[in-house]
C-alpha cells in the first residue's frame, strides 16, 4: 500500500485557492481524502472566512492599502523558511493584528482563528491541564454532577460562573458527556465538563472567569502527554484538554468555540 503523507500548509493553501495545475490539484485532493488533520485545518479556514464576512461584510473584499500590503509581504518573506509550520502562526498573528488595526476593530477573526502557539504558560491553560490530570484518571468520582442530570448541571455551572454555559456536543468525535464539576480559581469559580469515548479516553472542557482581556486567539499548551487549546472569549476563558493527537484536539476545540459563542 502506498504511504500517504499529510499535506503541508503550503499544499493546503494551494489546494484551497486552486493555484496548482489540474493534475497536481487532483493528486492533492486525493491525499486530502486520507488526511483528517488537513481537512480539519481547511474547516478552520472556512470558519475564519465566515467570521470575516459576518464581521466586515463588503469591507473584507476591498484591496489592501499599499503600505499594509508591503508590510505583509516583508513578513511573508521573513517567515518563508523551511520551518513553515512553525513560522505560520507568527505571520498569521501579524496579519490578523494589521487587518484589525487597519479596520479599527477588535475581535471577529482573532476570535475565530486557531493559532497553535509555543505552549504559553498562562494560568488558565495550566489550571485546565491540572484539572484534567487530576480528574480524568478518577474512577469513582470523575464528576460531581452526572450527564444524566444535564439540566441541573447546566443551571448549576451557569450560576456559579455568573454566565450562561452549556456543555458542547462532541458526539461527532466519539466523545459523550460524563458530567461536570466546579473548581476554585483566583478570579472565582471554574466549570469543568468531562467527556469519554468508547475506549475510555477522556477530554475536558475548562471554563473560568477572565479579566476582560481582549485577546481571543487560540493558543496551544502541553505538559507531558497532556495537551490543550485555550482561548478567551469576552468574560470567560476556555480550554479543551486531553491526551489525544494535537490535530484531533484542535478540531474538537473548533467545535467547542462554535457552540460556545
C-alpha positions as CSV (number, residue, x, y, z in Angstrom):
1,X,0.0,0.0,0.0
2,X,1.3,3.4,-0.9
3,X,2.2,5.6,2.1
4,X,0.2,8.8,2.2
5,X,1.9,11.8,3.7
6,X,-0.1,14.6,5.4
7,X,-0.5,17.8,3.4
8,X,1.8,20.6,4.3
9,X,0.4,24.1,5.0
10,X,1.7,25.4,1.6
11,X,-0.1,22.5,-0.1
12,X,-3.3,23.1,1.8
13,X,-3.2,26.8,0.8
14,X,-2.5,26.0,-2.8
15,X,-5.3,23.4,-2.8
16,X,-7.8,25.8,-1.2
17,X,-7.0,28.7,-3.6
18,X,-6.9,26.5,-6.7
19,X,-3.4,27.5,-7.7
20,X,-1.9,24.1,-8.8
21,X,-2.4,22.9,-12.3
22,X,-5.2,20.3,-12.6
23,X,-3.0,17.1,-12.4
24,X,-1.3,18.3,-9.2
25,X,-4.6,19.6,-7.8
26,X,-6.2,16.1,-8.3
27,X,-3.2,14.5,-6.5
28,X,-3.5,16.9,-3.6
29,X,-7.2,16.3,-3.4
30,X,-6.7,12.5,-3.3
31,X,-4.2,12.9,-0.4
32,X,-6.6,15.2,1.4
33,X,-9.2,12.4,1.4
34,X,-6.8,10.4,3.7
35,X,-5.7,13.4,5.8
36,X,-8.1,14.1,8.6
37,X,-5.9,16.7,10.1
38,X,-5.7,18.6,6.8
39,X,-9.5,18.5,6.4
40,X,-9.8,19.9,10.0
41,X,-7.4,22.8,9.1
42,X,-9.4,23.6,5.9
43,X,-12.6,23.6,8.0
44,X,-10.9,26.1,10.4
45,X,-10.0,28.4,7.5
46,X,-13.6,28.2,6.3
47,X,-14.6,29.3,9.8
48,X,-12.2,32.2,9.6
49,X,-13.7,33.4,6.3
50,X,-17.2,33.1,7.6
51,X,-16.2,35.2,10.7
52,X,-14.6,37.8,8.5
53,X,-17.6,38.0,6.2
54,X,-20.0,38.3,9.1
55,X,-18.0,41.0,10.9
56,X,-16.8,43.1,8.0
57,X,-19.1,42.3,5.0
58,X,-18.0,44.1,1.8
59,X,-15.1,45.8,3.6
60,X,-13.2,42.4,3.5
61,X,-13.3,42.4,-0.3
62,X,-11.6,45.8,-0.6
63,X,-8.0,45.8,-1.7
64,X,-5.4,46.2,1.0
65,X,-3.7,49.6,1.2
66,X,-0.3,49.5,-0.5
67,X,1.6,50.2,2.8
68,X,-0.2,47.4,4.6
69,X,0.5,45.0,1.6
70,X,4.2,45.9,1.8
71,X,4.4,45.1,5.5
72,X,2.7,41.7,4.9
73,X,5.0,40.9,2.0
74,X,8.0,41.6,4.2
75,X,6.6,39.4,7.0
76,X,5.9,36.6,4.5
77,X,9.5,36.7,3.2
78,X,10.8,36.6,6.7
79,X,8.7,33.6,7.5
80,X,9.2,31.7,4.3
81,X,11.8,29.4,5.8
82,X,11.9,25.6,5.7
83,X,10.2,25.6,9.1
84,X,7.0,26.8,7.5
85,X,4.6,25.3,10.0
86,X,6.4,26.9,13.0
87,X,6.6,30.3,11.2
88,X,2.9,30.4,10.1
89,X,1.4,31.3,13.4
90,X,3.7,34.3,13.8
91,X,2.8,35.5,10.4
92,X,-0.9,34.8,10.8
93,X,-1.0,36.7,14.1
94,X,0.8,39.7,12.5
95,X,-1.6,39.7,9.5
96,X,-4.6,39.5,11.8
97,X,-3.3,42.3,14.0
98,X,-2.6,44.5,11.0
99,X,-6.0,43.9,9.5
100,X,-7.8,44.6,12.8
101,X,-5.7,47.8,13.2
102,X,-6.5,48.9,9.7
103,X,-10.2,48.4,10.1
104,X,-10.2,49.9,13.6
105,X,-11.9,46.9,15.2
106,X,-11.2,44.2,17.7
107,X,-12.4,40.6,17.9
108,X,-14.0,38.9,15.0
109,X,-11.4,36.9,13.1
110,X,-9.0,36.7,16.0
111,X,-11.8,35.0,17.9
112,X,-12.3,32.5,15.2
113,X,-8.7,31.7,14.5
114,X,-6.9,28.7,15.8
115,X,-3.2,29.6,16.1
116,X,-1.1,27.0,17.8
117,X,1.5,28.9,19.9
118,X,4.6,27.7,21.6
119,X,2.9,26.4,24.7
120,X,2.5,29.7,26.6
121,X,2.4,29.0,30.3
122,X,-0.7,31.1,31.3
123,X,-2.8,30.5,34.4
124,X,-5.9,29.3,32.6
125,X,-4.0,26.8,30.5
126,X,-2.1,25.4,33.4
127,X,-5.2,25.2,35.6
128,X,-7.1,23.4,32.9
129,X,-4.3,20.9,32.5
130,X,-4.0,20.3,36.3
131,X,-7.8,19.8,36.5
132,X,-7.7,17.3,33.6
133,X,-4.8,15.4,35.0
134,X,-6.4,15.2,38.4
135,X,-9.9,14.1,37.5
136,X,-9.6,12.4,34.1
137,X,-7.9,9.4,35.9
138,X,-10.5,9.3,38.7
139,X,-12.6,6.1,38.7
140,X,-15.1,6.6,41.4
141,X,-15.8,10.4,41.2
142,X,-14.6,11.9,37.9
143,X,-17.5,14.4,38.0
144,X,-19.7,15.9,40.7
145,X,-22.9,16.0,38.6
146,X,-23.5,13.3,36.0
147,X,-24.7,13.9,32.5
148,X,-28.0,12.2,33.4
149,X,-28.8,15.4,35.3
150,X,-27.9,17.7,32.3
151,X,-30.5,20.4,33.1
152,X,-29.4,20.7,36.7
153,X,-25.7,20.6,35.6
154,X,-26.2,23.5,33.2
155,X,-28.1,25.6,35.7
156,X,-25.6,24.9,38.5
157,X,-22.5,25.7,36.4
158,X,-24.0,28.8,34.8
159,X,-25.0,30.1,38.3
160,X,-21.5,29.5,39.8
161,X,-19.8,31.1,36.8
162,X,-22.2,34.0,36.6
163,X,-22.5,33.3,32.9
164,X,-24.8,31.0,30.9
165,X,-22.9,27.9,29.7
166,X,-23.9,24.5,28.4
167,X,-21.7,21.5,27.5
168,X,-20.7,21.4,23.9
169,X,-21.6,18.3,21.9
170,X,-18.6,16.3,20.8
171,X,-20.6,13.2,19.7
172,X,-19.2,13.6,16.1
173,X,-15.7,12.9,17.6
174,X,-17.0,9.9,19.5
175,X,-16.9,11.6,22.9
176,X,-20.0,11.6,25.2
177,X,-20.6,13.9,28.1
178,X,-19.9,12.3,31.5
179,X,-20.9,15.3,33.6
180,X,-19.1,18.3,35.3
181,X,-17.8,19.9,38.4
182,X,-16.9,23.2,39.9
183,X,-13.3,24.2,40.9
184,X,-12.0,27.3,42.6
185,X,-9.8,29.9,40.8
186,X,-8.2,33.2,41.7
187,X,-11.0,35.0,39.8
188,X,-13.9,32.9,41.1
189,X,-15.3,29.6,40.0
190,X,-14.3,27.4,37.1
191,X,-16.5,24.9,35.4
192,X,-15.2,21.5,34.1
193,X,-17.1,19.4,31.6
194,X,-15.7,15.8,31.2
195,X,-16.2,13.6,28.1
196,X,-15.3,10.0,27.4
197,X,-15.2,7.8,24.3
198,X,-15.9,4.1,23.8
199,X,-12.3,3.2,24.6
200,X,-12.3,5.1,27.9
201,X,-10.3,8.0,26.7
202,X,-11.3,11.3,28.3
203,X,-11.2,15.0,27.4
204,X,-12.2,18.0,29.4
205,X,-13.6,21.5,28.7
206,X,-12.5,24.0,31.3
207,X,-14.2,27.4,31.6
208,X,-13.3,30.2,34.1
209,X,-14.0,33.8,34.6
210,X,-11.5,36.1,32.9
211,X,-10.2,39.7,33.4
212,X,-11.9,41.3,30.4
213,X,-8.8,40.8,28.2
214,X,-9.4,41.4,24.5
215,X,-7.1,38.6,23.5
216,X,-9.2,35.9,21.9
217,X,-6.9,33.9,19.6
218,X,-6.4,30.2,20.3
219,X,-3.1,29.0,21.8
220,X,-1.6,25.6,22.3
221,X,-0.2,24.3,25.6
222,X,1.2,20.9,26.6
223,X,2.5,19.2,29.7
224,X,3.9,15.8,29.1
225,X,1.3,13.7,27.3
226,X,-1.4,16.2,28.1
227,X,-2.1,19.0,25.7
228,X,-4.8,21.5,25.0
229,X,-6.0,24.6,23.2
230,X,-7.1,27.6,25.2
231,X,-8.8,30.9,24.3
232,X,-10.5,33.9,25.7
233,X,-14.0,35.0,24.7
234,X,-15.3,38.1,26.5
235,X,-15.6,37.5,30.2
236,X,-14.7,33.8,30.1
237,X,-11.5,31.8,29.4
238,X,-11.8,28.3,27.9
239,X,-9.6,25.3,27.3
240,X,-10.0,21.9,25.7
241,X,-7.6,19.4,27.2
242,X,-6.8,15.7,26.7
243,X,-4.2,13.1,25.7
244,X,-5.4,12.9,22.1
245,X,-3.5,13.9,18.9
246,X,-3.0,17.6,18.5
247,X,-4.8,18.0,15.2
248,X,-7.8,16.0,16.6
249,X,-7.9,18.2,19.7
250,X,-7.7,21.3,17.5
251,X,-10.8,20.1,15.6
252,X,-12.6,19.5,18.9
253,X,-11.6,22.9,20.1
254,X,-13.0,24.4,16.9
255,X,-16.4,22.8,17.5
256,X,-16.3,23.9,21.1
257,X,-15.7,27.5,20.1
258,X,-18.5,27.4,17.6
259,X,-21.0,26.1,20.1
260,X,-20.0,28.3,23.0
261,X,-20.1,31.7,21.1
